[in-house]
Amino acid sequence: MSSETNPEAKVEEKKQGILSRIERHVQRRMLDGLMDLMPLLATVFVVALLAGYADGLVRALPFISDTMFDFWGIGLIVMVVAFYFVGLLVSTSWGRKVSSWKGALFSSIPIVKVVFNVTQQAMASMTSQYRFTRVVFVEWPRSGMAALGFVTARVRDPRTQDTLVLVYIPTIPNPTSGNMALVVEDDVLETDLTVDAAMKLVFSGGIVIPSGFSLARMPRESRHGELIGSFDAEV
């Protein structure tokens, strides 16, 4: 007997549909929570690891051991002070020269240069988001497809007086590599996505979707923009 004529089968099918929607809802919200808490958890883990390692080094020093400074957390305090003074140092021209020599030295040592360069690229990727001015979409890699990108700078063509934008198009889910495009500013699709929301979208491979965002083409010489569409994530 088919489900079309069997009331019990219809009820069971409807129940399975409800359970399936609840399961998808729970999975999505759990993943949203994980992605939201991941930076905090990673930060706590790294700080605790560094603090424990620094404590072990500092408290083992002869002039620290068994003194009033021999307490848990002294390593973290010393590390923070050291970071501060190194930051002051590299902010000077002499300090920047020392930093460049350090990079040249470690980049010339086999095996060590691999670890050093990968770490340097990762740190540059994590700090680069603060230099992104806004999030846009560009037609990439072909017409009819839109790729998410971050505007890093604006330039002007002296011949046509057109304003162009440098757009970094990250590779998902690893934004340390990507493509750079020089696009006429009137041709980019503007969006109301924030840089933080866009970075979550990139790192999650498109799984963590913002609750809603819009795309619009906003010509600089026009008072009105052309709304391309508003998008909502499925619950």
VOBA-1610 file (N, C-alpha, C; in pm, whole numbers, padded with zeros to 5 digits, always signed):
BEGIN
Met+00085-00119+00000Met+00000+00000+00000Met+00089+00124+00000Ser+00064+00218-00089Ser+00146+00337-00102Ser+00115+00436+00009Ser+00208+00534+00028Ser+00190+00635+00132Ser+00075+00728+00099Glu+00034+00733-00030Glu-00075+00822-00070Glu-00208+00773-00015Thr-00217+00642+00007Thr-00345+00586+00055Thr-00335+00537+00198Asn-00217+00540+00256Asn-00197+00491+00391Asn-00175+00609+00485Pro-00270+00643+00569Pro-00257+00759+00661Pro-00137+00745+00754Glu-00111+00621+00803Glu+00002+00602+00894Glu+00134+00631+00825Ala+00145+00593+00699Ala+00268+00619+00623Ala+00288+00769+00603Lys+00178+00840+00579Lys+00186+00986+00564Lys+00235+01052+00693Val+00179+01005+00808Val+00220+01062+00936Val+00367+01034+00962Glu+00410+00910+00931Glu+00550+00875+00952Glu+00642+00956+00862Glu+00601+00977+00737Glu+00682+01056+00644Glu+00693+01201+00690Lys+00581+01254+00741Lys+00582+01392+00791Lys+00671+01403+00914Lys+00665+01299+01001Lys+00749+01301+01121Lys+00896+01296+01084Gln+00932+01214+00986Gln+01071+01206+00942Gln+01119+01339+00883Gly+01027+01408+00811Gly+01063+01538+00755Gly+01090+01641+00864Ile+01009+01640+00968Ile+01028+01733+01081Ile+01159+01703+01153Leu+01186+01573+01177Leu+01309+01534+01245Leu+01432+01574+01162Ser+01420+01559+01030Ser+01531+01595+00942Ser+01559+01744+00948Arg+01453+01827+00950Arg+01471+01972+00959Arg+01531+02011+01094Ile+01485+01945+01202Ile+01540+01974+01335Ile+01688+01937+01340Glu+01721+01823+01279Glu+01862+01779+01278Glu+01950+01878+01204Arg+01903+01925+01087Arg+01981+02024+01011Arg+01995+02154+01088His+01886+02195+01156His+01889+02318+01235His+01991+02307+01349Val+01989+02193+01421Val+02081+02174+01533Val+02225+02170+01484Gln+02250+02099+01375Gln+02386+02089+01322Gln+02438+02226+01280Arg+02354+02305+01214Arg+02397+02437+01168Arg+02428+02528+01286Arg+02340+02527+01388Arg+02362+02615+01502Arg+02483+02570+01584Met+02507+02439+01595Met+02626+02390+01664Met+02752+02435+01591Leu+02750+02427+01458Leu+02866+02469+01380Leu+02886+02620+01391Asp+02775+02696+01392Asp+02786+02841+01411Asp+02851+02873+01546Gly+02807+02801+01649Gly+02864+02823+01782Gly+03011+02786+01788Leu+03047+02675+01723Leu+03187+02632+01721Leu+03274+02736+01650Met+03228+02784+01533Met+03307+02881+01458Met+03317+03013+01535Asp+03212+03048+01611Asp+03216+03172+01687Asp+03311+03162+01807Leu+03314+03044+01871Leu+03397+03026+01990Leu+03540+02982+01957Met+03564+02935+01833Met+03695+02882+01797Met+03808+02983+01821Pro+03794+03111+01779Pro+03903+03206+01808Pro+03932+03220+01957Leu+03824+03222+02040Leu+03842+03234+02185Leu+03912+03111+02240Leu+03867+02990+02199Leu+03927+02867+02247Leu+04073+02857+02204Ala+04101+02893+02079Ala+04239+02888+02030Ala+04327+02987+02105Thr+04271+03106+02133Thr+04348+03207+02207Thr+04380+03160+02348Val+04280+03106+02417Val+04301+03056+02554Val+04405+02944+02554Phe+04395+02854+02457Phe+04488+02741+02450Phe+04631+02790+02426Val+04649+02881+02329Val+04783+02931+02296Val+04841+03010+02413Val+04759+03096+02476Val+04808+03176+02589Val+04847+03085+02705Ala+04764+02985+02734Ala+04795+02892+02844Ala+04922+02813+02814Leu+04938+02772+02688Leu+05058+02697+02650Leu+05182+02784+02662Leu+05175+02907+02610Leu+05289+02998+02617Leu+05321+03036+02761Ala+05214+03061+02842Ala+05235+03098+02982Ala+05302+02985+03058Gly+05259+02863+03037Gly+05321+02749+03104Gly+05466+02730+03063Tyr+05492+02746+02933Tyr+05630+02731+02884Tyr+05718+02844+02937Ala+05666+02967+02935Ala+05743+03082+02984Ala+05767+03070+03134Asp+05666+03022+03208Asp+05683+03002+03352Asp+05797+02904+03381Gly+05800+02797+03303Gly+05904+02697+03324Gly+06043+02753+03302Leu+06057+02841+03204Leu+06188+02902+03176Leu+06226+03006+03281Val+06131+03097+03310Val+06162+03210+03398Val+06182+03164+03542Arg+06094+03076+03591Arg+06103+03035+03731Arg+06223+02945+03759Ala+06284+02892+03653Ala+06404+02810+03670Ala+06531+02893+03680Leu+06522+03023+03653Leu+06640+03109+03661Leu+06685+03123+03806Pro+06816+03122+03828Pro+06867+03126+03968Pro+06820+03248+04047Phe+06810+03364+03982Phe+06771+03485+04056Phe+06619+03499+04069Ile+06544+03400+04017Ile+06398+03400+04030Ile+06352+03288+04124Ser+06418+03173+04112Ser+06378+03056+04190Ser+06388+03082+04340Asp+06281+03044+04410Asp+06274+03056+04556Asp+06286+03201+04604Thr+06237+03294+04524Thr+06232+03434+04566Thr+06086+03480+04563Met+06064+03606+04597Met+05928+03659+04596Met+05868+03665+04456Phe+05954+03654+04354Phe+05905+03656+04216Phe+05875+03517+04162Asp+05897+03416+04244Asp+05873+03278+04201Asp+05727+03242+04224Phe+05640+03283+04131Phe+05498+03251+04141Phe+05443+03223+04002Trp+05330+03148+04001Trp+05269+03114+03872Trp+05222+03241+03803Gly+05259+03257+03675Gly+05220+03372+03597Gly+05333+03470+03573Ile+05446+03452+03642Ile+05557+03544+03623Ile+05610+03534+03480Gly+05604+03414+03424Gly+05649+03396+03285Gly+05563+03475+03189Leu+05430+03477+03213Leu+05339+03553+03127Leu+05368+03702+03137Ile+05395+03749+03259Ile+05426+03892+03277Ile+05554+03929+03202Val+05656+03845+03217Val+05783+03870+03148Val+05762+03867+02997Met+05678+03774+02949Met+05654+03762+02806Met+05583+03887+02752Val+05483+03937+02826Val+05412+04057+02783Val+05505+04177+02777Val+05589+04192+02881Val+05685+04302+02883Val+05784+04290+02767Ala+05828+04166+02740Ala+05922+04144+02630Ala+05858+04179+02496Phe+05732+04136+02476Phe+05662+04169+02351Phe+05650+04320+02334Tyr+05623+04390+02444Tyr+05607+04535+02438Tyr+05736+04603+02393Phe+05848+04563+02455Phe+05974+04627+02421Phe+06023+04588+02281Val+05992+04466+02239Val+06025+04427+02100Val+05942+04509+02003Gly+05814+04533+02038Gly+05729+04617+01955Gly+05782+04758+01944Leu+05830+04812+02056Leu+05892+04944+02053Leu+06017+04944+01965Leu+06091+04835+01973Leu+06216+04826+01897Leu+06191+04824+01746Val+06097+04740+01704Val+06073+04727+01559Val+05999+04847+01502Ser+05951+04938+01588Ser+05887+05059+01537Ser+05989+05165+01498Thr+06115+05141+01529Thr+06221+05234+01491Thr+06290+05185+01364Ser+06359+05274+01296Ser+06428+05237+01172Ser+06538+05134+01200Trp+06611+05152+01311Trp+06715+05056+01346Trp+06654+04920+01376Gly+06543+04919+01448Gly+06478+04792+01479Gly+06426+04721+01355Arg+06375+04798+01257Arg+06327+04736+01133Arg+06443+04674+01055Lys+06560+04737+01062Lys+06677+04679+00995Lys+06716+04547+01061Val+06714+04545+01194Val+06744+04421+01267Val+06643+04312+01231Ser+06516+04349+01221Ser+06412+04252+01187Ser+06432+04198+01046Ser+06472+04283+00952Ser+06496+04237+00815Ser+06617+04145+00809Trp+06721+04175+00889Trp+06837+04085+00895Trp+06799+03950+00953Lys+06712+03954+01054Lys+06664+03829+01114Lys+06593+03744+01010Gly+06505+03808+00930Gly+06434+03735+00826Gly+06528+03678+00722Ala+06628+03756+00682Ala+06725+03708+00583Ala+06806+03591+00637Leu+06841+03597+00766Leu+06920+03490+00827Leu+06842+03359+00832Phe+06721+03363+00887Phe+06642+03240+00902Phe+06595+03187+00766Ser+06578+03275+00669Ser+06533+03230+00536Ser+06645+03164+00457Ser+06767+03171+00507Ser+06880+03109+00437Ser+06921+02975+00496Ile+06858+02935+00607Ile+06893+02809+00673Ile+06798+02699+00625Pro+06850+02589+00570Pro+06764+02479+00523Pro+06675+02426+00636Ile+06557+02383+00601Ile+06454+02329+00691Ile+06397+02439+00780Val+06486+02515+00846Val+06438+02624+00932Val+06362+02727+00850Lys+06408+02754+00727Lys+06344+02855+00645Lys+06201+02816+00607Val+06175+02684+00598Val+06039+02639+00565Val+05943+02676+00677Val+05982+02642+00802Val+05898+02672+00918Val+05884+02823+00934Phe+05995+02895+00918Phe+05994+03041+00937Phe+05904+03109+00834Asn+05916+03069+00706Asn+05837+03132+00600Asn+05688+03101+00614Val+05655+02976+00651Val+05514+02939+00668Val+05453+03019+00784Thr+05528+03030+00896Thr+05480+03105+01011Thr+05463+03253+00976Gln+05559+03307+00902Gln+05553+03447+00862Gln+05432+03474+00772Gln+05404+03381+00679Gln+05288+03397+00591Gln+05158+03388+00669Ala+05153+03295+00767Ala+05031+03280+00848Ala+05005+03405+00930Met+05110+03462+00990Met+05093+03583+01069Met+05052+03701+00981Ala+05108+03707+00860Ala+05071+03814+00768Ala+04925+03801+00727Ser+04879+03675+00711Ser+04738+03654+00674Ser+04644+03696+00786Met+04681+03663+00913Met+04594+03696+01025Met+04586+03846+01050Thr+04697+03917+01025Thr+04696+04061+01048Thr+04648+04140+00927Ser+04642+04075+00810Ser+04606+04149+00688Ser+04461+04192+00688Gln+04373+04123+00763Gln+04232+04159+00761Gln+04209+04300+00814Tyr+04303+04349+00899Tyr+04287+04483+00952Tyr+04322+04590+00849Arg+04382+04547+00735Arg+04413+04641+00628Arg+04308+04636+00517Phe+04213+04546+00527Phe+04105+04540+00430Phe+04008+04654+00457Thr+03975+04730+00354Thr+03886+04843+00374Thr+03739+04803+00366Arg+03707+04710+00275Arg+03568+04665+00265Arg+03562+04534+00188Val+03446+04471+00194Val+03421+04344+00125Val+03341+04372+00000Val+03380+04309-00111Val+03308+04324-00236Val+03299+04188-00305Phe+03222+04183-00413Phe+03218+04065-00499Phe+03257+04111-00640Val+03337+04029-00707Val+03378+04060-00844Val+03347+03940-00932Glu+03330+03967-01061Glu+03307+03858-01156Glu+03439+03783-01174Trp+03443+03662-01119Trp+03566+03583-01118Trp+03529+03437-01096Pro+03589+03343-01168Pro+03693+03359-01270Pro+03640+03385-01410Arg+03507+03396-01424Arg+03450+03426-01555Arg+03321+03503-01535Ser+03272+03559-01643Ser+03146+03634-01637Ser+03032+03542-01596Gly+02947+03592-01508Gly+02835+03512-01460Gly+02860+03447-01325Met+02986+03454-01277Met+03019+03401-01145Met+03073+03515-01060Ala+03038+03517-00932Ala+03082+03623-00841Ala+03168+03562-00731Ala+03287+03618-00711Ala+03378+03571-00607Ala+03394+03679-00500Leu+03402+03635-00375Leu+03420+03727-00264Leu+03564+03778-00262Gly+03579+03908-00237Gly+03712+03966-00232Gly+03719+04080-00130Phe+03841+04118-00097Phe+03866+04225-00001Phe+03941+04338-00071Val+03889+04459-00059Val+03955+04575-00119Val+04074+04614-00030Thr+04191+04622-00092Thr+04312+04658-00017Thr+04358+04800-00047Ala+04321+04854-00164Ala+04366+04989-00200Ala+04283+05040-00317Arg+04285+05172-00334Arg+04219+05237-00448Arg+04324+05318-00524Val+04316+05312-00657Val+04409+05388-00742Val+04327+05457-00850Arg+04388+05555-00916Arg+04319+05627-01023Arg+04399+05618-01152Asp+04329+05586-01261Asp+04392+05582-01393Asp+04406+05726-01443Pro+04530+05776-01462Pro+04548+05917-01502Pro+04496+05948-01642Arg+04481+05844-01724Arg+04434+05869-01861Arg+04282+05882-01869Thr+04212+05790-01802Thr+04066+05790-01810Thr+04001+05851-01686Gln+04081+05874-01582Gln+04031+05924-01454Gln+03936+05825-01385Asp+03936+05700-01431Asp+03855+05597-01364Asp+03922+05557-01233Thr+03839+05531-01132Thr+03890+05481-01005Thr+03891+05329-01009Leu+04004+05270-00978Leu+04019+05125-00976Leu+04048+05080-00833Val+04013+04958-00803Val+04037+04902-00670Val+04120+04775-00684Leu+04213+04758-00591Leu+04288+04633-00580Leu+04208+04539-00492Val+04169+04426-00546Val+04084+04330-00474Val+04161+04200-00454Tyr+04175+04161-00327Tyr+04238+04033-00295Tyr+04128+03928-00287Ile+04138+03826-00371Ile+04039+03718-00376Ile+04101+03596-00308Pro+04061+03563-00185Pro+04126+03456-00110Pro+04087+03317-00160Thr+04177+03224-00139Thr+04148+03084-00166Thr+04078+03025-00044Ile+03968+02958-00065Ile+03889+02900+00044Ile+03927+02753+00061Pro+03948+02705+00185Pro+03936+02774+00314Pro+04069+02829+00366Asn+04171+02838+00278Asn+04303+02886+00321Asn+04330+03022+00260Pro+04305+03130+00335Pro+04319+03263+00277Pro+04462+03312+00264Thr+04561+03228+00302Thr+04700+03271+00288Thr+04743+03275+00142Ser+04667+03212+00054Ser+04694+03221-00089Ser+04568+03269-00160Gly+04585+03327-00275Gly+04469+03379-00347Gly+04513+03452-00473Asn+04426+03534-00526Asn+04452+03610-00647Asn+04432+03758-00621Met+04502+03839-00696Met+04488+03984-00686Met+04433+04035-00819Ala+04326+04113-00811Ala+04263+04167-00930Ala+04257+04318-00922Leu+04281+04384-01034Leu+04265+04529-01045Leu+04138+04554-01124Val+04036+04607-01055Val+03902+04616-01113Val+03855+04761-01110Val+03788+04803-01218Val+03724+04934-01217Val+03620+04936-01105Glu+03623+05038-01022Glu+03540+05040-00902Glu+03392+05030-00934Asp+03349+05087-01045Asp+03207+05080-01081Asp+03164+04938-01117Asp+03260+04848-01143Asp+03226+04712-01184Asp+03216+04614-01068Val+03257+04655-00949Val+03248+04563-00836Val+03107+04564-00778Leu+03070+04454-00717Leu+02941+04444-00649Leu+02963+04474-00501Glu+02900+04580-00454Glu+02913+04617-00312Glu+02824+04525-00228Thr+02864+04503-00103Thr+02788+04420-00011Thr+02793+04480+00128Asp+02696+04445+00210Asp+02695+04494+00347Asp+02761+04397+00443Leu+02834+04297+00390Leu+02909+04205+00474Leu+03026+04278+00541Thr+03046+04251+00669Thr+03162+04307+00737Thr+03284+04218+00708Val+03404+04271+00736Val+03526+04194+00713Val+03527+04070+00801Asp+03485+04082+00927Asp+03484+03967+01018Asp+03389+03858+00968Ala+03269+03898+00923Ala+03173+03800+00873Ala+03225+03732+00746Ala+03291+03810+00661Ala+03346+03754+00538Ala+03460+03657+00567Met+03543+03688+00668Met+03653+03598+00705Met+03599+03467+00760Lys+03490+03472+00839Lys+03428+03349+00888Lys+03375+03267+00771Leu+03319+03334+00673Leu+03267+03266+00554Leu+03380+03197+00479Val+03496+03263+00471Val+03610+03205+00400Val+03668+03086+00476Phe+03693+03105+00607Phe+03755+03000+00687Phe+03667+02876+00696Ser+03535+02894+00695Ser+03444+02779+00707Ser+03416+02715+00572Gly+03471+02769+00465Gly+03444+02711+00334Gly+03302+02734+00288Gly+03239+02841+00336Gly+03103+02872+00296Gly+02996+02806+00381Ile+03037+02740+00490Ile+02939+02672+00576Ile+02872+02771+00671Val+02955+02858+00731Val+02899+02958+00824Val+02857+03079+00742Ile+02728+03085+00709Ile+02674+03190+00625Ile+02609+03296+00713Pro+02635+03423+00688Pro+02569+03529+00765Pro+02417+03519+00754Ser+02347+03571+00855Ser+02201+03560+00856Ser+02137+03627+00734Gly+02203+03727+00680Gly+02151+03793+00560Gly+02249+03898+00510Phe+02259+03910+00379Phe+02344+04014+00321Phe+02290+04049+00182Ser+02329+04165+00135Ser+02279+04214+00007Ser+02394+04248-00085Leu+02367+04241-00215Leu+02462+04281-00318Leu+02401+04393-00400Ala+02483+04490-00436Ala+02433+04601-00517Ala+02546+04658-00600Arg+02512+04703-00720Arg+02610+04772-00803Arg+02591+04921-00779Met+02697+04990-00736Met+02688+05129-00694Met+02781+05216-00778Pro+02739+05257-00896Pro+02823+05345-00978Pro+02852+05476-00907Arg+02976+05522-00915Arg+03017+05641-00842Arg+02951+05767-00897Glu+02915+05769-01026Glu+02857+05888-01086Glu+02706+05889-01079Ser+02647+05787-01019Ser+02501+05777-01010Ser+02457+05790-00865Arg+02341+05849-00845Arg+02288+05866-00710Arg+02218+05740-00660His+02182+05656-00751His+02105+05537-00713His+02181+05412-00756Gly+02182+05314-00667Gly+02246+05188-00697Gly+02146+05086-00748Glu+02198+04985-00816Glu+02115+04876-00868Glu+02125+04757-00773Leu+02017+04728-00702Leu+02016+04617-00607Leu+02017+04486-00685Ile+02121+04406-00662Ile+02130+04278-00730Ile+02045+04173-00660Gly+02046+04174-00528Gly+01964+04078-00454Gly+01999+04076-00307Ser+01905+04027-00227Ser+01926+04006-00084Ser+01918+03856-00057Phe+02007+03807+00028Phe+02019+03662+00047Phe+02008+03631+00195Asp+01936+03524+00226Asp+01919+03476+00363Asp+01966+03333+00371Ala+02032+03297+00480Ala+02074+03159+00500Ala+01955+03074+00537Glu+01954+02948+00490Glu+01848+02855+00527Glu+01863+02816+00673Val+01752+02802+00742Val+01754+02762+00883Val+01761+02611+00891
//
